[in-house]
């Protein structure tokens, strides 16, 4: 099977999307994911169309199909909020993100459904549905992929049933899909070691064709912890073999797999400088062989 594998990459000055493509290529990736600005704030650069066109050409020349490239919506969007101003802000900002995706020629936008912040899951889901109905008020070829969440705090979307309820009640449900996150599923109580069982549930309740992206992350936590703490591939409680089985599952062929694993610090425990692990994790995945010297190799490569 053709492996569509990549990671989160940066996007910003001076090269915008062109810089994102260059970073993905340096990791040996065949896809990538990025935020169109910092996930914690509203600051966004004006999109440079020339840089975007250069990025698309470079991607095509290096085997990256833009239909597999993903944008992640910022964390500040919370459609589940009961605060009218915050809810309307989330709607407006998500509409703008969709427009930015269109301008960047991106078809997939991953979204955390939202947190009800004490209102209760049912009310939170109702708010999400209302918000998505407002967001999807015009035609677009951008699909919003609702991400499976770990259940941390008051997160909505911590089960396939919750995501099904959202999708079933949105008027333009054909504009919605799923992003399955392995760490979130594990921390939310799903046994990712039997991923076909999870896919069977998705297929029965929503449809397997709804899955548009897989976030491949190991976890620092035991199954059902509800904590959402990502770990490097093979260094967490899920383990390398289970993740490889997911990545190479034939039912997921043609779906982009994205790494969101932690950067590796220069020295264990040191926070001031860290390095991306993605080139080495992608190599492991392509070789289907666990590298128990991953951290050491990363530090040597980037310079101790």
Secondary structure, DSSP 8 states (H G I E B T S, - for coil): ----EEEE----TTTTHHHHHHHHHHTT-SEEEE-SS-TTS-------HHHHHHHHHHHHHTT--GGG-EEE--TT--TT---HHHHHHHHHHHHHHHHHHHHHT--EEEEE--B-TTS-HHHHHHHHHHHHHHHT-S--S-EEEEE-----TTBS--SHHHHHHHHHHSTTGGGEEEEEEHHHHHHTT--GGGHHHHHHHHHHHT-GGGEEEEEE-EESS-TT-----EE-TTSSSS-HHHHHHHHT-GGGTTSEEEE----EESSTT--S-EE--HHHHHHHHHHT---TTHHHHHHHHH--
